[in-house]
Structure formats: C-alpha cells, structure tokens
C-alpha cells in the first residue's frame, strides 16, 4: 500500500482536491481510502462517504492536531492495510504554518491557496518547504501574472518540490497530481520511520490546561519577546 500525506492551512481546498484525485485513481482500478484528521469537528467524512470513499475520522480536540497525527499515523496505516487499500491518503487538519506532518519516504503534498497573497509561500515552514509536491488551488480566480509570481515564490521556498495548479471544483490539473500519486513509494510499515522535521515545541503549563496569565504561571519551554525600549538585564 502507498501512503500519502496531504497538509495545508484551513480552507485551502484540500478535500476538494483529494476527491478529484481519488476519482481518477479509482478509474484505474485502485482501491483508495482516506483518513481525515481535524481539530474540533469535521463534515468532510460525509463528502468522502457521498463519493463512496472509505474514510476514518480522528479529532484532536484539545491536542495539537500535528502531534495527534504523529501519535496515530501508524494506526491509520494498519487500518488501511486491513482494508486492503492500494493507496491511503491522510488529510491533516488545517494546520498552522509551522507544522510539519511529513514523513521520510512517504509522498508529502502541501496545498496552498493562490488567494493568500504572493508572500505566503515564504511564511510557511516545513509543511511547504519539505513537501514533495505543492498544489496551488484557486489559481483560476487570480490573473496569469499573479499565478506565475505565486508559483515562483513557491519554487523559491522549496526548490526541490514540483508545483502544480489544481482546481478542486472543475478538476483541472487533477490528472497530473493523480499521476504523481501513482508513483508514490510503497509504505509497508512506519516502524522506525522519522518525521522530516521536528514538531513545534510544546512543553509548557498551557499545553496541559493552564489558563491563568502571568509570569508566575509560565514554566518550562517559554519564549519571551524582546522590546527595544526595555533594557535587558545582564
């Protein structure tokens, strides 16, 4: 079975793109399943089920969705193997730009929105910079010049990735993306595999439920701002 991770910020069109790609893969006779991971709630599983696509859902709740993903991805792979899928797609929750749900040896896809502005690619961290494919959505809404500038900024942020435009509504561009998915390496197991980049640091009182504000409640991994009008103590 092949595993593919798909990540991106909220509302960039990840689900719509996946639906188009899965339709093409199933026409080739492949059995495809989806794992949908989200933060608090999702209705995307209903969209997948409406297309007859087997789907499993995981909600992170009060946990960081990226940490939740890493804790459960091996179990997701085992589920896919039990179901006899040829290909399993893991769709992450809409993540912050610092997140990094990509695994060595597993095809990594980052979906970005052309409406977000041409400076957006340089603001996204490992989620884009370490992806194998960067899928640009909503390119039909901007001008050709804006499309080219946005794609150029993507290439600057990740010179090793292939940038593809894909329209989740019309399906334009999905054929090229499906072809890349067919070439994904097999993932028989994730035992011993490693993330491509460390997760965001998360060891402080607020990570475990603290709600009080103030320095007396700040312990562990705490990062403070520096202000030019305040003298630094030696």
C-alpha angles and dihedrals in degrees: 000000000000121000121205125186117210118191137169146135120286118292098005091127103262095146095046091051092048092050091054093048094047091052089057094045092050090052086062089056098257120145107226131186133184133215111203115200119187142162111241108346142347140191094186090099087066090055091051092045089050088060092047093251117146108239138182121198131210125182119200095202109182094357127092104268091224094054089045089053094053092048092053108030094092090054089048090054091050090051091052092050091050090051091052096237121172090206133017122197120201112203112196127213116265097283137203115257092255096060123109115195094163125119129205110256094016121104106253122205126187119193118206132180119236089209091064092082135265093270093057099091092060090051094056117088132203092333088074104016094059099037123116093214129027113200115201115204133192091029089140090068096058130060124269090252091053090048092053094045091049092049089048091053089050091053091049091052093045114015092176097057128087113236117215131181115222131176111210092196101049097023093233108157095016092109092064091046092049089052090055091049091053088058094052114127118253118261108205092164142356094209106129094008120135137213116251091233135012119266120251111283111264114174111116136103092266090060090064101044108285112149103171117107123221142078093270088066096047114096138145119019101012123157118198130199122241121223124204094222094056120080114232116236114235 
